Structures are given as structure tokens and as C-alpha cells.
Amino acid sequence: MSSDRACMLCGIIQTTNEFGREGCPNCQGVFEQAGVSAMECTSPSFEGMVGMSKPTKSWVAKWLSVNQGIPGIYAIKVDGRLPPEVVELLPHYKPRDGSQIE
């Protein structure tokens, strides 16, 4: 059984221990502002993975809306819903679970 999880906000994939120790390297400030833990904002259920070494130059990173994130492995789709406290802070939030129709 995998201990990998994906952030429901940015999609970065890390181990459960990494999220527990360090939080999300891209989104931790938002989670702290909302008063929630990184573990509440991650999911063990995700689909697809893409590795990015230069997110600022990647069209895939732009498509996934992570072109301002750190290099790493990102999930294409992440199942789950962010806590309402986080969503309220993000006026342009798009769920990563595919539930939003564009």
C-alpha cells in the first residue's frame, strides 16, 4: 500500500510523512492562514502523475495551474474536497477532482 498523498490544492505528490512533517511546499501558507493542517488538504486518492523540473517554463505546469510551484511530481486529478476555510480564501479556486465544468 502506498503512503503517497497529493495536495488537493496544487497536486504535488509527497509521502504522508513529508506532508506531516513539512506540510505542502507550495500551499502551506494558505493552509496556515485558514487554520487547517496539510493532512486535511491532501488525499491518498489521485490519478496520473507528471514530473516537472522547470514548472515556470512548462506548458503542462501552466495547464495544471502549478507553474508557480516547486519542481516535483504532480497529480493530474486529486480526489477529495478542500476544507471550506481554505476555499473561502481562494476566489479563483478550481477543484482538482474534475468536478468543475469549464
C-alpha distances in whole Angstrom, upper triangle without the diagonal:
4,7,9,12,15,18,20,23,23,20,19,15,14,12,12,14,17,17,18,20,22,21,22,24,26,26,26,30,29,27,29,32,31,30,26,23,21,18,20,20,17,14,10,12,14,15,17,17,21,21,25,27,30,29,33,34,31,32,28,28,31,30,27,29,27,30,31,27,26,25,21,19,19,18,20,19,18,17,19,22,24,26,29,30,29,30,34,34,33,36,34,31,29,26,23,22,24,26,29,32,34
4,5,8,12,15,17,20,20,16,15,12,11,8,9,12,13,14,15,18,19,18,18,20,22,22,23,26,26,24,26,29,28,28,24,21,18,16,18,18,14,12,8,10,12,13,14,14,17,18,21,23,26,25,29,30,28,29,25,24,28,27,23,26,24,27,27,24,23,21,18,15,16,14,17,17,15,16,17,21,21,24,27,28,26,28,31,31,30,33,31,28,26,23,20,20,23,25,28,30,32
4,7,10,13,16,19,18,15,14,10,8,5,6,8,10,11,12,14,15,15,15,18,20,20,20,23,24,21,23,26,25,24,21,17,15,12,15,15,12,10,7,11,12,15,16,15,18,18,21,23,26,25,28,30,27,29,25,24,27,27,23,25,23,25,26,22,21,20,17,15,15,14,18,17,15,15,17,19,20,22,25,26,24,26,29,29,28,31,30,26,25,22,20,19,23,25,27,30,32
4,7,10,13,16,15,12,10,7,6,4,6,9,9,9,12,14,14,13,13,15,17,17,17,21,21,19,22,25,24,23,20,17,13,12,14,13,10,9,6,9,9,12,13,12,14,15,17,19,22,21,24,26,24,25,22,20,23,23,19,21,19,22,22,19,18,17,13,11,11,11,14,14,12,13,15,17,18,20,24,24,22,23,27,26,25,28,27,23,22,20,17,17,20,22,25,27,29
4,7,9,12,12,9,8,6,6,6,6,10,9,8,11,13,13,11,11,13,14,14,15,19,18,16,19,21,20,20,17,14,11,9,11,10,6,5,4,7,8,11,12,12,14,15,17,19,22,20,23,25,23,24,20,19,21,21,17,18,17,20,20,17,16,16,13,11,10,9,13,12,9,10,11,14,14,16,20,21,18,20,23,23,22,25,23,20,19,16,13,14,17,19,21,24,26
4,6,9,8,5,5,4,6,8,9,12,11,9,12,15,14,11,9,12,12,12,13,17,16,14,18,20,19,19,16,14,10,10,11,9,5,5,6,8,7,10,11,10,12,13,15,18,19,17,20,22,20,20,17,15,18,17,14,15,13,17,17,14,14,14,12,9,8,7,10,9,7,9,10,12,12,15,18,19,16,17,21,20,19,22,20,16,15,13,10,11,15,17,18,21,22
4,5,6,5,6,7,8,11,11,13,12,9,12,14,13,9,7,10,9,8,10,13,12,11,14,16,15,16,13,11,8,9,9,6,4,6,9,10,9,12,13,13,14,15,16,18,19,16,19,21,20,20,17,15,17,17,13,13,12,15,15,12,13,14,12,11,9,8,11,10,8,10,10,10,9,12,15,16,12,14,17,16,15,18,17,14,13,11,9,11,14,16,17,20,21
4,6,6,8,10,12,14,14,17,15,12,15,17,16,12,10,13,11,10,12,14,12,11,15,16,14,16,13,12,10,10,9,6,5,7,10,10,9,12,14,14,15,17,18,20,21,18,20,23,20,20,17,15,17,16,12,12,12,16,16,14,16,17,15,14,11,9,11,9,6,7,7,7,6,10,12,14,11,11,15,14,13,16,14,11,10,8,6,8,11,13,14,17,18
4,6,9,11,13,16,16,18,16,13,16,18,16,12,9,11,9,7,10,12,10,10,13,14,13,15,13,13,10,12,11,7,8,10,14,14,12,14,16,15,16,17,17,19,19,16,18,20,19,19,16,14,14,14,11,10,10,13,13,11,14,16,15,14,11,11,12,11,9,11,10,9,7,11,12,13,9,9,13,12,10,13,12,8,8,7,7,10,12,14,14,17,17
4,6,9,12,15,16,18,15,13,16,18,15,12,9,10,7,7,11,13,11,12,15,16,16,18,16,15,12,14,14,10,10,12,14,14,12,14,14,13,13,13,13,15,15,12,14,17,15,15,13,10,12,12,8,8,6,10,10,8,10,12,11,11,8,9,10,10,9,12,13,13,11,14,16,16,13,13,16,15,12,15,13,10,10,10,8,11,14,16,15,18,18
4,6,10,13,14,16,14,12,16,18,16,13,10,11,9,10,13,15,14,14,18,19,18,20,17,16,12,13,14,10,8,9,11,11,9,10,10,9,10,11,12,15,16,13,16,18,15,16,13,11,13,12,9,9,8,12,12,10,11,12,10,8,5,5,7,8,7,10,11,12,12,15,18,18,15,15,19,18,16,18,16,13,12,10,7,10,12,15,16,18,19
4,7,10,12,14,11,10,14,15,13,11,8,8,8,10,12,15,15,15,17,19,19,20,18,16,12,13,14,11,9,11,12,13,10,12,11,9,10,10,10,13,14,12,15,17,15,16,14,11,14,14,11,11,9,12,12,9,9,9,7,6,4,6,9,11,10,13,14,15,14,18,20,20,17,18,21,20,18,21,19,16,15,14,11,14,16,19,19,22,22
4,7,9,12,10,9,13,14,13,11,9,10,11,12,14,17,17,16,19,22,21,22,19,16,12,12,14,12,9,9,9,11,9,11,11,8,10,10,12,14,16,15,18,20,18,19,16,14,17,17,14,15,12,15,16,12,11,11,8,6,5,6,10,11,10,13,14,16,16,19,22,22,19,20,24,22,21,24,22,19,18,16,13,15,17,20,21,24,25
4,7,8,6,7,10,11,10,10,8,10,12,13,13,17,18,16,18,21,21,21,18,15,11,11,14,13,10,10,10,12,12,14,14,12,13,12,14,15,18,17,20,22,20,22,19,17,20,21,17,18,15,18,18,14,12,12,9,8,9,10,14,15,13,15,16,18,17,20,23,23,20,22,25,24,23,26,25,21,21,19,16,18,21,23,25,27,28
4,5,5,6,9,10,11,10,11,12,15,16,15,19,20,18,20,23,22,22,18,15,12,11,14,13,10,11,9,13,13,15,16,14,16,15,17,19,21,20,24,26,24,26,23,21,24,24,21,22,19,22,21,17,16,16,12,11,12,13,17,17,15,16,17,19,18,20,24,24,22,24,27,26,25,29,27,24,24,21,19,19,23,25,27,30,31
4,6,5,6,9,10,10,11,13,16,16,15,18,19,16,18,21,21,19,16,12,10,8,11,12,9,9,9,12,14,17,18,17,19,19,20,22,24,23,26,28,27,28,25,23,26,26,22,23,21,23,23,19,18,18,15,14,15,15,18,18,15,16,16,18,17,18,22,22,20,22,25,25,25,28,27,24,24,21,19,19,23,25,27,30,31
4,6,5,6,8,9,11,13,16,16,15,19,20,17,18,22,21,20,17,13,11,10,14,14,12,13,12,16,17,20,21,19,21,20,22,22,25,24,27,29,28,30,27,25,28,28,25,25,22,25,24,20,19,19,16,16,17,18,21,21,18,19,19,21,20,21,24,24,22,24,27,26,26,30,29,26,26,24,22,23,26,28,30,33,34
4,5,5,6,7,8,10,13,14,12,16,17,15,16,20,20,19,16,13,10,10,14,13,11,13,13,17,17,20,20,18,19,18,19,19,21,21,24,26,25,27,24,22,25,26,22,22,19,21,20,17,15,15,13,14,15,16,20,20,18,19,19,20,19,20,24,23,20,23,26,24,24,28,27,24,24,23,21,22,25,27,29,32,33
4,6,5,4,6,9,11,11,10,13,14,12,13,17,17,16,13,9,6,7,10,10,8,11,12,15,15,18,19,18,19,18,19,20,22,20,23,26,25,26,24,21,24,24,20,20,18,20,19,16,15,16,14,14,14,15,18,18,15,17,16,17,15,16,20,19,17,19,22,21,21,25,24,21,22,20,18,19,23,24,26,29,30
4,6,6,9,12,14,13,11,15,16,13,13,17,17,15,12,8,7,7,10,11,10,13,13,17,18,21,23,21,23,22,23,24,25,24,27,29,28,30,27,25,27,28,24,24,21,24,23,19,18,20,18,18,18,18,22,21,18,19,18,18,17,17,20,19,18,21,23,22,23,27,27,24,24,22,21,22,26,27,28,32,33
4,6,9,11,14,14,11,15,17,14,14,18,18,16,14,11,9,10,14,14,13,16,16,20,21,24,25,23,24,22,23,23,25,24,26,29,29,31,28,25,28,29,25,25,22,24,22,19,17,19,17,18,19,20,24,24,21,22,21,22,20,20,23,22,20,23,25,24,24,28,28,25,26,25,23,25,28,30,31,34,35
4,7,7,11,11,8,12,14,12,12,16,17,15,14,11,9,10,14,13,13,16,17,20,20,23,24,21,22,20,20,20,22,21,23,26,26,28,26,23,25,26,23,22,19,21,19,16,14,16,15,16,17,19,22,22,20,22,21,21,18,19,22,20,18,21,23,21,22,26,26,23,24,23,22,24,27,29,29,33,33
4,6,9,8,6,9,11,9,10,13,14,13,11,8,5,8,10,10,10,13,15,18,18,21,22,20,20,19,19,20,21,20,22,25,24,26,24,21,23,24,20,19,17,19,17,14,13,16,15,15,15,17,20,20,17,18,17,17,15,15,18,17,15,18,20,18,18,22,22,20,21,19,18,20,24,25,26,29,30
4,5,5,5,9,10,9,11,13,14,14,12,10,6,9,11,9,9,12,14,16,16,18,19,17,17,16,16,17,18,16,18,21,21,22,20,17,19,20,17,16,13,15,14,10,10,13,12,13,12,14,17,17,15,17,16,16,14,15,18,17,14,16,19,17,16,20,19,17,18,17,15,18,21,23,23,26,27
4,6,6,9,11,11,12,15,16,16,15,13,10,13,15,13,12,15,17,19,18,20,20,17,17,15,14,15,15,14,16,19,19,21,19,16,18,20,16,15,12,14,11,8,7,10,10,12,12,15,18,18,17,19,19,19,17,18,21,19,16,18,20,18,17,21,20,18,19,19,17,20,23,25,25,28,28
4,6,8,9,10,12,13,15,16,15,14,11,14,15,12,12,16,18,19,18,19,19,17,16,15,14,15,14,12,14,17,17,18,17,13,15,17,14,12,9,11,8,6,7,10,11,12,11,14,16,17,16,18,18,18,15,17,19,17,14,16,18,15,14,18,16,15,16,16,15,18,21,22,22,25,24
4,6,5,6,9,10,11,13,11,11,8,12,12,10,11,14,17,19,18,20,20,19,18,18,17,18,18,15,17,20,19,21,19,16,17,18,15,13,11,13,11,9,11,14,14,15,13,15,17,17,15,17,16,15,12,14,15,14,10,12,15,12,12,15,15,13,14,14,14,17,20,21,21,24,23
4,5,5,6,9,10,10,9,8,7,11,12,10,11,15,18,20,20,22,23,21,21,20,20,20,21,18,20,23,23,24,23,19,20,22,18,17,14,17,14,12,13,16,16,17,16,17,20,20,17,19,18,16,13,14,16,14,11,14,16,13,14,17,18,16,18,17,17,20,23,24,24,27,27
4,5,5,6,9,10,10,11,10,14,14,12,15,18,21,23,23,25,26,24,24,23,22,22,22,19,20,24,24,25,24,20,21,23,20,17,15,17,14,13,14,18,18,20,19,20,22,22,20,22,20,18,15,15,16,13,11,14,14,11,12,16,17,16,18,18,19,22,24,25,24,28,27
4,5,5,6,9,9,10,10,13,13,11,13,17,20,22,21,24,25,23,23,23,22,23,23,20,20,24,24,25,23,20,20,21,18,16,15,17,14,14,16,19,19,20,18,19,21,20,18,19,17,15,12,12,12,10,7,10,11,8,9,13,14,12,15,15,16,19,21,22,21,24,24
4,5,5,6,5,6,6,10,9,8,11,15,18,20,20,23,24,23,24,24,23,25,24,22,23,26,26,26,25,21,22,23,20,18,17,19,17,15,17,20,20,20,18,19,21,20,17,18,16,14,10,10,11,9,7,10,11,10,11,15,16,14,16,16,16,19,21,22,22,25,26
4,5,5,6,7,8,12,11,11,14,18,21,23,23,26,28,26,27,26,26,27,26,24,25,28,28,29,28,24,25,26,23,21,19,22,19,17,19,22,22,23,21,22,24,23,21,22,19,17,13,12,14,10,9,13,13,11,13,17,19,17,20,19,20,22,25,25,25,29,29
4,5,8,10,12,15,14,13,16,20,23,25,25,28,29,28,28,28,27,28,27,25,25,29,29,29,28,25,25,26,23,21,20,22,19,18,20,24,24,25,23,24,26,25,22,23,20,18,14,12,13,9,8,11,11,8,11,15,17,16,19,19,21,23,25,25,24,28,28
4,6,9,11,13,11,11,15,18,21,23,23,26,28,27,28,28,28,29,29,26,26,30,29,30,28,25,25,26,23,21,20,23,20,19,21,25,24,25,23,23,24,23,20,20,17,15,11,9,9,5,5,9,9,7,10,14,16,14,17,17,19,21,23,23,22,26,26
4,7,10,12,10,11,15,18,21,23,24,27,29,29,29,30,29,31,30,28,29,32,32,32,31,27,28,29,25,23,23,25,23,21,23,26,25,26,24,24,26,25,21,21,18,16,12,10,11,8,8,12,12,11,14,17,19,18,20,20,21,23,25,25,25,29,29
4,7,8,7,8,11,14,18,20,21,24,26,26,27,27,27,29,29,26,28,31,30,31,29,26,27,27,23,22,21,24,22,20,21,24,23,23,22,21,23,22,18,18,15,13,10,8,10,8,8,11,13,12,14,18,19,17,19,17,18,20,23,23,23,27,28
4,5,5,7,9,13,15,18,19,23,24,24,25,25,25,27,27,25,27,30,29,30,28,25,26,27,23,22,20,23,22,19,20,22,21,21,20,20,22,21,17,17,15,14,11,10,13,11,10,14,16,15,17,20,21,18,20,18,18,20,23,23,24,28,29
4,5,5,6,10,13,15,16,19,21,20,21,21,22,23,24,22,24,27,26,27,24,22,23,24,20,19,17,20,19,16,17,19,17,17,16,16,19,18,14,15,13,13,10,11,14,13,11,14,16,15,16,20,20,17,18,16,16,17,21,22,23,26,27
4,5,5,8,10,13,15,18,20,20,22,22,23,25,26,24,26,29,28,29,26,23,25,25,21,21,19,23,22,19,19,21,19,18,17,16,19,17,14,14,12,12,11,11,15,14,13,16,18,18,19,22,22,19,19,17,16,17,21,21,23,26,28
4,6,8,11,13,15,19,21,21,23,24,25,27,28,25,27,30,29,29,26,24,25,25,21,21,20,23,22,20,21,23,21,20,18,17,19,17,13,13,10,9,7,7,11,11,10,13,15,16,16,20,20,17,17,15,15,15,19,19,21,24,26
4,7,10,12,13,16,18,18,20,21,21,24,24,22,24,27,25,25,23,20,21,21,17,17,16,20,19,16,18,20,18,17,15,14,16,14,11,11,8,8,6,7,11,11,9,11,14,14,14,17,17,14,14,12,12,13,16,17,18,22,23
4,7,9,10,13,15,15,17,18,19,22,23,21,23,26,24,24,21,19,21,20,17,17,16,19,19,16,17,18,16,14,12,11,14,12,8,9,8,9,8,10,14,15,12,14,17,17,17,20,19,15,15,12,11,12,16,17,18,22,23
4,5,7,11,14,14,17,18,20,23,24,22,25,27,25,25,21,20,22,21,17,18,17,21,21,18,19,20,17,15,13,11,13,11,7,7,6,9,10,12,16,17,15,16,20,20,19,22,21,17,16,13,11,10,14,15,18,21,23
4,6,10,13,13,16,18,20,23,25,23,26,28,25,26,22,21,24,22,19,20,19,23,23,20,20,20,17,14,13,11,13,11,8,8,9,12,13,16,19,21,19,20,23,24,23,25,24,20,19,16,13,12,16,18,20,23,25
4,7,10,12,15,18,20,23,25,23,26,28,25,25,21,20,23,21,17,19,19,22,24,21,21,21,18,15,13,10,11,9,6,5,8,11,14,16,19,21,19,20,23,24,23,25,23,20,18,14,11,10,13,15,18,20,23
4,7,9,12,15,17,20,22,20,23,24,21,21,17,17,19,17,14,16,16,19,21,18,19,19,15,12,10,6,8,6,4,6,9,12,14,17,20,22,20,19,23,24,22,24,22,18,16,13,9,8,11,14,16,19,20
4,7,10,13,16,20,21,19,23,23,20,19,15,16,18,16,13,16,16,19,21,19,20,19,16,12,10,6,6,5,6,8,12,15,17,21,23,25,22,22,26,26,23,25,23,19,17,14,10,9,11,14,16,18,19
4,7,10,13,17,19,17,20,20,17,17,13,14,16,14,12,15,15,17,20,18,18,17,14,10,8,5,5,7,9,12,15,18,19,23,26,27,24,24,27,27,25,26,23,21,18,16,12,12,13,16,18,19,20
4,7,10,13,15,14,18,18,15,15,11,12,15,14,11,14,13,15,18,15,15,13,10,6,5,5,6,9,10,14,17,19,20,24,26,27,24,24,28,27,24,26,23,21,18,17,13,14,15,19,20,21,22
4,7,10,12,11,14,14,11,12,8,9,12,12,10,13,11,13,15,13,13,11,8,6,5,6,7,11,13,16,19,21,22,25,28,28,25,25,28,27,24,26,23,21,19,18,14,16,17,20,21,22,22
4,7,9,9,13,13,10,12,10,9,13,14,12,14,12,12,14,12,11,8,6,4,6,9,11,14,15,19,22,23,23,27,29,29,26,26,29,28,25,27,25,22,21,20,17,19,20,24,24,25,25
4,6,6,9,9,8,10,8,7,11,12,11,12,10,9,11,10,8,5,5,6,8,11,12,16,17,21,23,24,24,27,29,29,25,26,29,27,24,26,23,22,21,21,18,20,21,24,24,26,25
4,6,9,9,9,12,11,10,13,15,14,15,12,11,12,10,8,5,6,9,11,14,16,19,21,24,26,27,26,29,31,31,27,28,31,28,26,28,26,24,23,24,21,24,25,28,28,29,28
4,6,6,6,10,10,9,11,14,13,13,11,8,10,9,8,6,9,11,12,16,17,20,22,25,27,28,27,30,31,31,27,27,30,27,25,27,24,23,23,23,21,24,25,28,27,28,27
4,5,5,8,8,5,8,11,10,10,7,5,7,7,7,6,9,11,11,14,14,17,19,22,24,24,23,26,28,27,24,24,26,24,21,23,20,19,19,20,18,21,21,24,24,25,23
4,6,8,10,7,8,11,12,10,8,5,6,8,9,9,12,14,14,17,17,20,22,25,26,26,25,28,29,28,24,24,26,24,21,22,20,20,20,21,20,23,23,26,25,26,24
4,7,9,8,8,12,13,12,11,7,10,11,12,11,14,15,15,18,18,21,23,27,28,29,28,31,32,31,28,27,30,27,24,25,22,22,22,23,21,25,24,27,26,26,24
4,5,5,6,9,10,10,9,7,10,11,12,11,12,13,13,15,14,18,20,24,26,26,26,29,30,30,27,26,29,27,23,24,21,21,20,21,19,22,21,24,23,24,22
4,5,5,6,9,10,10,8,12,13,15,14,15,15,14,15,14,17,20,23,25,26,25,29,30,30,26,25,28,26,23,23,20,20,18,19,17,20,19,22,21,21,19
4,5,5,6,8,9,8,12,12,14,12,13,12,10,11,10,13,16,20,22,23,23,26,28,28,25,24,27,25,22,23,19,18,16,17,15,17,16,20,19,19,18
4,5,5,6,5,5,8,8,10,10,11,11,9,11,10,13,15,19,21,21,21,24,25,26,22,21,24,22,19,20,17,16,15,16,14,17,17,20,19,20,18
4,5,5,6,5,8,10,13,13,14,14,12,14,12,15,17,20,22,22,21,24,25,25,22,21,23,21,18,18,15,15,14,15,14,17,17,19,18,18,16
4,5,8,8,12,13,15,15,15,15,12,12,10,12,15,18,20,20,20,24,24,25,22,20,23,22,18,19,15,14,12,14,12,15,14,16,15,15,13
4,6,8,11,10,13,13,13,12,9,9,7,9,12,15,17,17,17,20,22,22,19,18,21,20,16,17,14,12,10,11,9,12,12,15,14,15,14
4,6,8,9,12,13,14,14,11,12,11,12,14,17,18,17,16,20,20,21,17,16,18,17,14,14,11,10,9,11,10,14,14,16,14,16,14
4,5,5,8,10,10,11,9,11,11,13,14,17,18,18,17,20,21,21,17,17,20,18,15,16,14,12,12,13,12,15,16,18,17,19,18
4,5,8,9,11,13,11,14,14,16,17,21,22,22,20,23,24,24,20,20,22,20,17,18,16,15,15,17,15,19,19,22,20,21,20
4,7,9,12,14,13,15,16,18,19,22,22,22,20,22,23,22,19,19,21,18,16,17,15,15,16,17,16,20,21,23,22,23,22
4,7,9,11,10,13,14,16,16,20,21,20,18,21,22,22,18,19,21,18,16,19,17,16,16,17,15,19,20,23,22,24,23
4,6,9,10,14,16,18,18,21,22,22,21,23,25,24,20,22,24,21,20,22,20,19,19,20,18,21,23,25,25,27,26
4,7,9,13,15,18,18,22,23,24,23,25,28,27,23,24,27,24,23,25,23,21,21,21,19,22,23,26,26,28,27
4,6,10,13,15,16,19,21,22,21,24,27,26,23,24,27,25,23,26,23,21,21,20,17,20,21,24,25,27,26
4,7,10,12,13,16,19,20,20,23,26,26,23,23,27,25,23,26,23,21,19,18,15,17,19,22,23,25,25
4,7,9,10,13,16,17,17,20,23,23,20,20,24,22,20,22,20,17,16,15,11,13,15,18,19,21,21
4,6,6,10,13,15,16,19,22,23,20,19,23,22,20,22,20,17,14,13,9,10,12,15,17,19,19
4,7,10,13,15,16,20,22,24,20,19,23,23,20,21,18,16,13,11,8,9,10,13,14,16,16
4,7,10,12,14,17,19,21,18,17,21,21,19,20,18,14,11,9,5,5,7,10,12,14,15
4,7,9,11,14,17,19,16,15,19,20,18,19,17,14,12,8,5,5,8,10,13,15,17
4,7,10,13,16,18,16,15,19,20,18,20,19,15,13,9,7,5,8,10,12,15,18
4,7,10,12,15,13,13,16,18,17,19,18,14,12,9,8,7,10,10,13,16,19
4,6,9,11,10,9,13,14,14,15,15,11,11,7,9,8,11,10,12,15,18
4,6,8,6,7,10,11,11,13,14,10,11,8,10,10,13,13,14,17,19
4,5,6,7,9,11,12,14,15,12,13,12,13,14,17,16,16,20,22
4,5,5,6,9,10,12,14,11,13,12,15,15,18,16,16,19,21
4,6,5,7,9,12,14,12,15,14,17,18,20,19,19,22,23
4,5,5,7,10,12,9,12,12,14,16,18,17,17,20,21
4,5,5,7,9,7,9,9,12,14,16,14,14,17,18
4,6,7,10,9,12,13,16,18,19,18,16,19,20
4,6,9,9,12,14,16,19,20,19,18,21,21
4,6,5,9,11,14,16,17,17,15,18,17
4,6,9,12,15,17,18,17,14,16,16
4,6,10,13,15,15,15,12,14,13
4,6,9,12,12,12,10,13,12
4,6,9,9,9,7,9,9
4,6,6,7,6,10,11
4,6,8,8,11,12
4,6,8,11,13
4,6,8,10
4,6,10
4,6
4
